[in-house]
């Protein structure tokens, strides 16, 4: 493992190297990185294998950020001029025209959706405007502390001087 990071060569004018990181061994070329599969040892990886790994699309974790396949398409939106699609989301089915997302009402099946109904859902959602984030209530201003009773003034006393010890002699 002391041989890592290891330079494998160049690809598209960038250095390709294999290294061991926090989440295991990986291949890096410029800003692109890919994890090495468990069957490949970072010490035995060739430039051809590294280039093959870099050519593959990145795998998304837990499905976040991965492009979703539309369940159904409804043609072009007259407002945004983009394709209206029916997608399955985290909280159920929704329709989108690229700018506005509108939830499909519960109990409505995919087969019941018509282009007119979908465009009406999108128009209603766009008319509502952007969602309003719940803002925190500001804390009530603190009341001024009640004036405390005037403390008795301490009488300043002169410092007590210690008497110097007399020398016996």
N, C-alpha and C positions, 0 to 999 in steps of 0.2 A: 504494500500500500504506500510505501515511501516513494514509489515511482510515479505517483499521480500528483498533479495533473500531467497528462501525457499528450503531446502534440501529435496528431495523426496526419496532418498535411493541410493543404488549402483547398477550399471549395468556394467557387464564385468570388474569389479574391479575399476570402475571410479565412482565418485560422480555425481549424476544427480540432477541438481537444476533448479528451475524456477526463472526467474528474469524479471524485467522491464527495458528495455534499451531505447536507443535513438529512435529506430524505432519500439518500441512497445514491448509487452511481448514475451519472448523466453524461450526455454528449452536448457540447456547446459549439455553436458557430455564429459569431457575431452576437446578436441579442437573442437568437433562437436557442432554446434548450429542449431536450427530450430525455425522459428517464430511460434508463437501460432496462430491458426486460430481465427477469431473474435468470433466464438461461444463458445470458451473455455476461461474461466476466469483463470488467473494465480493463483488465490487462491484456485480454485477447481480442478486443474490438479492432476491426480494420476500418480504413477510411470508407470503403464501399458500404459496409454495414452502418456506419455512422451517417452517411449521406442518405441511405435508405430510411433510417429513423427520422432524420430531419425533414424528409419529404412528406412524411405522414402528418395529418392534422393533429393539433394538440388535443389531448383527451381532457374533457371537462370533468370536474369532480362533482358528484352528487347531482348532476343534471343542470346546475346553475350556469347560465351563460351559453348553453348549447342552443344552436338554432332549432326552433320548433317547426315541425312539419305541419302545414295547415290541414285541418280535418275537412275543410270545404272552402272553395273560393266562390265569390259572388260577382266577379267582374270589377270594373273600375268605379271608384268613388267620384261623383261629380264635383265634390269639394276639393279633395286633395289630388285627384287624378292618379291615385295609386290603387293597387288591387286590394279589395276588401276580403279579409280572410277570417275564417273561424278557427280559433286555436284553443287548445286545452291548457289551462294554467293551473297555478298552485291552488286557487280557490274556485276552480270550475271553468266552464267554457266561457269564452269571451270573443267578441268580434273586434277587429282593428282595421283601420284604413291607413296605418302607418304613422298617424299623429294622435288619433283619439282611440281609446280602448273603451268598450262598453260591455258590461257583463250581460250574459244571456240569462233571462229570468229563470228561476228554478222551476222545474216541471215542464219546461219547453224542450222538446226533443230536437235533435239536429235536423231531422227530416221535415219538421214543421217550419223551419226558418226559410223565409223567402227573401229575395233581394230587397223588396220594399220594406219588410219588417226590420231587416238588418240596417238599412240606411236610416230608418226612423229611430232605432236604438242609438245609432251613432250621433244623429242630429240632437236627440234629447240629451245625450251625455255631453256633447260639445256646448250646448246651451247652458248647462249647469256651471260651466267654467272649471278652472283647475280646482283640485281638491284642497280644502282648507285644512291645514295642519293644526292640530290642537295645540294651542299655545299655553304655556304655563301661566298660572295666575301670578301676578307680581305680588311679592310679599307686602303686607300692609306696612306703611312706614312706622318705625318705632316711635313710641311716644317719648317725649323728652322726660328724663328722669325727674321725679319730684325733687324740689330743692331740699337738700338735707339740712337738718338743723345746724346752725353755725357751731362749729366745734369751739370749745373754749380755747382761747388763745393761750398757748403755753408761755409762761413767763420765762424770759431768757435770764438765765443766771450766769453769773460770771464763772468762768471755768475755775475749778478748784486747783490751786497750785500745790504741788507736793513740796514739803519742806526738804531742803537739802540736808543730808546727814552730816553731822558735825564730826570732824576728825579729832580723834583723841591723840594727844601727842605729847 
